Amino acid sequence: MYFNKKIFGFFCAVAAAVTFGLNPLFGLKLYENGLTPPTVLFYRFLFGSILLAIVMFCRKQSFVLPGKYLFWMITLALCLAGTSLGLFFSFKKMDASIASTILFVYPVIVALIMNIFFHEKITVAIIISIILSLAGVAVLCKTSEGAFINLPGLILALISALAYAIYMVLVKQTKLRELMPEQVTFYAMLFSLPFFLLTPGFAWKFDLFVKPVLLFNILGLAFFPAFLSFYLMAVGIQYIGATKTAILGALEPLTAVCIGVLVFHEAFTLRLALGIILVLSSVTLVVCSKNQKIKPQKKTLPRSDRNKAESKTVNPQ
């Protein structure tokens, strides 16, 4: 059976964005019951890493992490914790929809990092896709009346976007690409746990295990937006690259909007329809665009060396 890695990569990237967009479905109940952002994030990644450990055990994958990956894995975990904490704390400083919109500059940051440091060509299709996705996210994330942007909130949201972009680049461009996606995601989530423990506002919530509603929602949060989303994102990055995977992340707020309409019975307005059209146009453009590979430059020998090489070619001894 023929296996198309590119198609599979696009599928994983889309599925990663969709599952990550399920955050509100499970997270709102936890916040209503008094859990703080660091506490929710800790249990989300704790149970997510346990789920991945079960998958790795069933597939008989090694849990050994060689020392050469340790630095990059700790850096990856720091980025994972940074993007999560930066976003959730920015919600306390500004309107959540504005913070979410600022977060979605991360595809631009990914494209710039890949272009500046790894010489990946930014095509016209990629530029148009980024513009469409940013416009779509801005339209979908409705701001409340009187909402404003303050400097601390802006900085936190930008830190979240930068950390998320660096996370995606590290998965593709460092030694971590030699590991299986399950291993990368497992250790990234596991190593991020101490950062949440040390964050102000963290509190142990043992009543999670005795309240079915809390346990159901924390397990849903751990399975879909953590375990499944980050694992599929790692697979997508390996097959289609960080830039395209980042742009496809625009499907995340679209998923949240669909949940709001279908589950929480929010009104489906013309604004939402326009946002969905812009996001889907961006995704379609990314999927249909061709991969642009950088051709390696030929090394030019000095004239004296070229003459020697030519003489050897003409008169081989």
C-alpha positions as CSV (number, residue, x, y, z in Angstrom):
1,M,0.0,0.0,0.0
2,Y,1.4,3.4,-1.0
3,F,2.1,5.8,1.9
4,N,2.2,9.5,1.1
5,K,4.1,11.2,3.9
6,K,3.1,14.7,2.9
7,I,-0.6,13.9,3.0
8,F,-0.2,12.1,6.3
9,G,1.7,15.1,7.6
10,F,-1.0,17.5,6.6
11,F,-3.6,15.3,8.2
12,C,-1.7,15.2,11.5
13,A,-1.1,18.9,11.5
14,V,-4.9,19.6,11.0
15,A,-5.8,17.0,13.6
16,A,-3.3,18.6,16.1
17,A,-4.9,22.0,15.6
18,V,-8.5,20.7,15.9
19,T,-7.8,18.7,19.1
20,F,-5.9,21.7,20.6
21,G,-9.0,23.8,19.9
22,L,-10.9,21.6,22.4
23,N,-9.3,23.4,25.3
24,P,-12.5,25.4,26.2
25,L,-14.7,22.3,26.1
26,F,-12.9,20.8,29.1
27,G,-11.0,23.8,30.7
28,L,-14.0,26.0,31.5
29,K,-15.5,23.5,34.0
30,L,-12.1,23.2,35.8
31,Y,-11.9,27.0,36.2
32,E,-15.5,27.2,37.4
33,N,-14.5,24.8,40.2
34,G,-11.7,27.0,41.4
35,L,-8.6,25.5,39.7
36,T,-5.9,28.0,38.8
37,P,-4.1,28.0,35.4
38,P,-0.8,26.5,36.8
39,T,-2.8,23.8,38.5
40,V,-4.8,23.0,35.4
41,L,-1.7,23.0,33.3
42,F,0.2,20.7,35.7
43,Y,-2.5,18.0,35.8
44,R,-3.1,18.4,32.1
45,F,0.6,17.6,31.3
46,L,0.9,15.0,34.1
47,F,-2.0,12.9,32.8
48,G,-0.9,13.6,29.2
49,S,2.6,12.2,29.9
50,I,1.1,9.1,31.6
51,L,-1.1,8.4,28.5
52,L,2.0,8.7,26.3
53,A,3.9,6.4,28.6
54,I,1.2,3.8,28.2
55,V,1.4,4.1,24.4
56,M,5.2,3.8,24.4
57,F,5.0,0.8,26.7
58,C,2.4,-1.0,24.5
59,R,4.6,-0.3,21.4
60,K,7.7,-1.5,23.3
61,Q,9.5,1.8,22.7
62,S,12.5,2.7,24.8
63,F,12.2,5.2,27.7
64,V,15.9,5.8,27.7
65,L,16.9,9.4,26.9
66,P,20.6,9.6,25.8
67,G,22.5,12.5,27.4
68,K,23.1,14.2,24.0
69,Y,19.3,15.1,23.9
70,L,19.0,16.3,27.5
71,F,19.8,20.0,26.9
72,W,17.5,20.3,23.9
73,M,14.7,18.4,25.8
74,I,14.9,20.7,28.8
75,T,14.9,23.7,26.4
76,L,11.8,22.2,24.7
77,A,10.0,21.7,28.0
78,L,10.8,25.3,29.0
79,C,9.2,26.5,25.7
80,L,6.2,24.3,26.3
81,A,5.7,25.6,29.8
82,G,6.4,29.2,28.7
83,T,3.8,29.3,26.0
84,S,1.1,27.8,28.2
85,L,1.8,30.0,31.2
86,G,2.4,33.1,29.1
87,L,-1.0,32.8,27.4
88,F,-3.0,32.0,30.6
89,F,-1.4,34.8,32.6
90,S,-2.0,37.2,29.7
91,F,-5.7,36.5,30.1
92,K,-5.6,38.2,33.5
93,K,-4.0,41.3,32.0
94,M,-6.2,41.8,28.9
95,D,-9.3,40.5,27.1
96,A,-8.8,36.8,26.4
97,S,-9.7,37.1,22.7
98,I,-7.1,39.8,22.2
99,A,-4.4,37.6,23.9
100,S,-5.4,34.7,21.7
101,T,-5.2,36.9,18.6
102,I,-1.7,38.0,19.6
103,L,-0.6,34.4,20.1
104,F,-1.4,33.7,16.5
105,V,1.6,35.7,15.3
106,Y,3.6,32.5,16.0
107,P,3.3,31.3,12.3
108,V,5.1,34.6,11.3
109,I,7.8,34.0,13.9
110,V,8.3,30.4,12.8
111,A,8.6,31.5,9.1
112,L,11.1,34.2,10.1
113,I,13.2,31.9,12.2
114,M,13.2,29.2,9.4
115,N,14.2,31.9,6.9
116,I,16.9,33.7,8.9
117,F,18.6,30.8,10.6
118,F,17.8,27.8,8.3
119,H,17.5,29.6,4.9
120,E,14.0,28.2,4.2
121,K,12.4,30.2,1.4
122,I,9.3,32.2,2.2
123,T,7.1,31.8,-0.9
124,V,4.3,34.1,-2.0
125,A,1.8,31.3,-1.1
126,I,3.1,31.1,2.5
127,I,2.9,34.9,2.9
128,I,-0.7,35.0,1.6
129,S,-1.6,32.1,3.9
130,I,-0.1,33.8,7.0
131,I,-2.1,37.0,6.2
132,L,-5.3,35.1,5.6
133,S,-4.9,33.1,8.8
134,L,-4.1,36.1,10.9
135,A,-7.1,38.0,9.5
136,G,-9.3,35.0,10.1
137,V,-8.2,34.6,13.7
138,A,-8.6,38.3,14.3
139,V,-12.2,38.1,13.0
140,L,-13.0,34.9,15.0
141,C,-11.7,36.3,18.3
142,K,-14.3,38.9,19.0
143,T,-13.2,41.6,21.4
144,S,-15.6,42.9,24.1
145,E,-16.6,46.5,24.3
146,G,-14.0,48.6,26.0
147,A,-11.3,45.9,25.7
148,F,-7.8,47.3,25.6
149,I,-4.2,46.2,25.2
150,N,-1.9,46.9,28.1
151,L,1.9,46.5,28.0
152,P,2.3,43.6,30.5
153,G,-0.5,41.6,28.8
154,L,1.0,42.3,25.4
155,I,4.5,41.2,26.5
156,L,3.1,37.9,28.1
157,A,1.1,37.1,24.9
158,L,4.2,37.7,22.7
159,I,6.4,35.6,25.0
160,S,3.8,32.8,24.6
161,A,3.9,33.2,20.8
162,L,7.7,33.2,20.7
163,A,8.0,30.2,23.0
164,Y,5.5,28.3,20.8
165,A,7.3,29.1,17.7
166,I,10.7,28.1,19.1
167,Y,9.1,24.8,20.3
168,M,8.1,24.0,16.8
169,V,11.4,24.9,15.3
170,L,13.3,22.8,17.9
171,V,11.3,19.7,17.1
172,K,12.4,20.0,13.4
173,Q,15.9,21.5,13.5
174,T,17.7,20.0,16.5
175,K,18.9,16.5,17.5
176,L,15.4,15.9,18.7
177,R,14.3,15.1,15.2
178,E,16.2,11.8,15.6
179,L,13.8,10.7,18.3
180,M,10.3,9.2,17.8
181,P,7.4,11.8,18.1
182,E,6.1,9.9,21.1
183,Q,9.5,10.2,22.9
184,V,9.7,14.0,22.1
185,T,6.2,14.7,23.3
186,F,6.5,12.5,26.4
187,Y,9.7,14.0,27.7
188,A,8.6,17.6,26.8
189,M,5.5,17.2,28.9
190,L,7.2,15.4,31.7
191,F,10.1,17.9,32.0
192,S,7.6,20.8,31.9
193,L,5.9,19.7,35.2
194,P,8.5,21.4,37.6
195,F,7.9,24.8,35.9
196,F,4.2,24.6,36.8
197,L,5.0,23.5,40.3
198,L,7.2,26.5,40.9
199,T,4.6,29.0,39.4
200,P,2.8,31.2,41.9
201,G,-0.8,30.1,42.2
202,F,-0.2,26.4,41.9
203,A,-2.2,24.2,44.4
204,W,-2.5,20.5,44.8
205,K,-6.1,19.4,44.0
206,F,-6.6,15.9,45.3
207,D,-10.4,16.2,45.1
208,L,-9.9,15.6,41.3
209,F,-9.9,11.9,42.1
210,V,-13.2,12.0,44.0
211,K,-15.2,14.3,41.9
212,P,-16.2,12.6,38.6
213,V,-16.9,15.9,36.8
214,L,-13.4,17.3,37.6
215,L,-11.7,14.0,36.8
216,F,-13.6,13.6,33.4
217,N,-12.6,17.2,32.4
218,I,-9.0,16.9,33.4
219,L,-8.7,13.6,31.6
220,G,-10.3,15.1,28.5
221,L,-7.9,18.0,28.7
222,A,-5.0,15.7,29.0
223,F,-6.0,13.4,26.2
224,F,-7.1,15.8,23.4
225,P,-5.3,19.2,23.8
226,A,-2.2,17.7,25.4
227,F,-1.4,14.1,24.5
228,L,-3.0,13.9,21.1
229,S,-2.4,17.5,19.9
230,F,1.3,17.7,20.8
231,Y,2.0,14.2,19.5
232,L,0.3,14.9,16.2
233,M,2.0,18.3,15.9
234,A,5.4,16.6,16.3
235,V,4.5,14.1,13.5
236,G,3.2,16.9,11.3
237,I,6.4,19.0,11.8
238,Q,8.5,16.0,10.8
239,Y,6.6,15.4,7.6
240,I,5.7,18.9,6.3
241,G,7.9,21.2,8.3
242,A,7.4,23.8,11.1
243,T,6.1,26.6,8.9
244,K,3.2,24.8,7.3
245,T,2.3,23.1,10.6
246,A,2.2,26.5,12.3
247,I,-0.1,28.0,9.7
248,L,-2.5,25.1,9.9
249,G,-2.7,25.9,13.6
250,A,-5.2,28.6,12.6
251,L,-7.8,25.8,12.7
252,E,-7.5,25.9,16.6
253,P,-9.8,29.0,17.1
254,L,-12.1,27.7,14.4
255,T,-12.6,24.6,16.4
256,A,-13.3,26.6,19.5
257,V,-15.9,28.6,17.6
258,C,-17.6,25.5,16.4
259,I,-17.8,24.2,20.0
260,G,-19.3,27.5,21.1
261,V,-22.0,27.2,18.5
262,L,-22.7,23.5,18.8
263,V,-22.2,22.9,22.5
264,F,-22.8,26.2,24.2
265,H,-25.4,27.4,21.7
266,E,-23.7,30.6,20.8
267,A,-25.1,32.6,17.8
268,F,-23.6,31.8,14.4
269,T,-23.1,35.3,12.9
270,L,-21.8,36.7,9.7
271,R,-18.6,37.6,11.4
272,L,-18.0,34.0,12.3
273,A,-18.8,32.9,8.8
274,L,-16.2,35.4,7.4
275,G,-13.6,34.3,9.9
276,I,-14.1,30.6,9.0
277,I,-13.9,31.4,5.2
278,L,-10.6,33.3,5.8
279,V,-9.1,30.5,7.9
280,L,-10.2,27.7,5.5
281,S,-8.8,29.7,2.6
282,S,-5.4,29.9,4.3
283,V,-5.4,26.2,5.1
284,T,-6.4,25.3,1.5
285,L,-3.6,27.5,0.1
286,V,-1.0,25.8,2.4
287,V,-2.2,22.3,1.5
288,C,-2.2,23.1,-2.3
289,S,1.2,25.0,-2.3
290,K,4.2,23.1,-3.5
291,N,7.2,22.5,-1.3
292,Q,10.1,24.8,-2.0
293,K,13.4,23.2,-1.4
294,I,16.6,25.2,-1.1
295,K,19.2,24.1,-3.7
296,P,22.6,23.7,-2.1
297,Q,25.1,26.2,-3.5
298,K,28.0,24.8,-5.4
299,K,31.4,25.5,-3.9
300,T,33.6,27.4,-6.2
301,L,37.3,26.4,-6.2
302,P,40.0,28.9,-6.5
303,R,41.4,29.3,-10.1
304,S,44.6,27.5,-9.3
305,D,42.7,24.5,-7.8
306,R,40.3,24.5,-10.8
307,N,43.2,24.3,-13.2
308,K,44.7,21.4,-11.3
309,A,41.4,19.6,-11.3
310,E,40.9,20.1,-15.0
311,S,44.4,18.8,-15.8
312,K,43.8,15.7,-13.8
313,T,40.5,15.1,-15.6
314,V,42.1,15.5,-19.1
315,N,45.3,13.5,-18.3
316,P,44.5,11.0,-15.6
317,Q,47.6,9.2,-14.3
